[in-house]
Amino acid sequence: MAGLDHTHDPGLRSWVPGADGHADFPIQNLAFGVVAPSGEGPRAGVAIGAFVLDLPGALAAGLVEGEAGRAVAAMREPALNGFLALGAGPRRALRLRLVELLREGAPERGAVEPLLHPAASCTPHLPARIGDYTDFYAGLHHATSVGRLFRPDEPLLANYKHVPIGYHGRASSVIPSGQPVRRPNGQTKPRDATAPLFGPSRRLDYELELGIWIGPGNALGEPIPIGRAGEHVAGFCLLNDWSARDVQAWEYQPLGPFLAKSFATTLSPWIVTPEALAPFRTAPAPRPEGDPQPLPYLDDPRDREEGALAIDLDVVLTTPALRERGLPPHRLARSDARHLYWTAAQLVAHHASGGCNLRPGDLFGTGTISGPDRAQAGSLLEATEGGRIPIRLDTGEERRFLEDGDEVILSARCRREGFAPIGFGECRAVILPAL
């Protein structure tokens, strides 16, 4: 398995309280982000257990030097674009140095400890300035299920299994986990209406996706070969591409999603690096018999062997009534990143194949990741079959789509025998009423 080293040792221990066995951020993860500690301004940090290590503080204290120091120096402004642009070399050097500083028995503990902030007292920010955001449609089961609702005789259009489908999203409305989402107003046309109406969306939905952060870019006009596409991926996060389904149904022809998607996209605030995910790389799911093979610019032997990621994905819902009664969140779905039809490398190679220039801090969404069963549906549109079959909660409530006050929480875990599990942190938001 490529990229494995001592930083992936499941026996590696940290002196940071609670880091060993932490559900998301043990020492084997070391995800990067931008947070504002209580009463202070935003700065770059690394997640370790229930704490965040102040990285500019570590640089000022002389704890990181050489390539690792160069990586942190690129984080001086409260955005990681400069760091993402450096690529894998400095990123790996910083990972190795952080393991030295945070491992059990580290002689620098006394100097590092004052630089830890409780994560619970930190406000998360977006980890980078997003210049461009592209949302793909790479979840085969989602595309099939949604297509079946609207085109029972032809769920997938003829191009789907030949070309990664995507659209250019709105970067300005991408927000970090924890920030509320306002129900959008929009133009809709109910079936029994003779003319369109304008008002609050009544069919508000979530979408379970992975986000892909772009590192080094490419020059305008120069494609990225698929064999080198991985060099341009700086990391991954969770992504909820909120969707106003009634607005979408009226506006999407002929040019695709627009206002039904642009009102908000929520991200988990930590960039989980390719190095942390190395133990969880796996072969993509076999393509169904009879499917076309990818064209040569989308095909690579190594990508066929380990282009996918083994990530368990969960979606839960809390409602005002569930919270008032002290009841646990209701699980809406449990899916797996291996259900994606196209790999991250294929998405990068395709995006740049016509000469489009990607830039550090650009963001891709994979598209909704659903499995073949309703319990694996990555959206309410699928889980309720377009609102026809309600979801029943322990309070006696029903949900066909999201109501005001509902909170959707995405989470993820990477598990593989012989390695320490790691996670992504939560991607969550509460729905506020429309204005």
Disulfide bonds with the S-S distance in Angstrom:
none
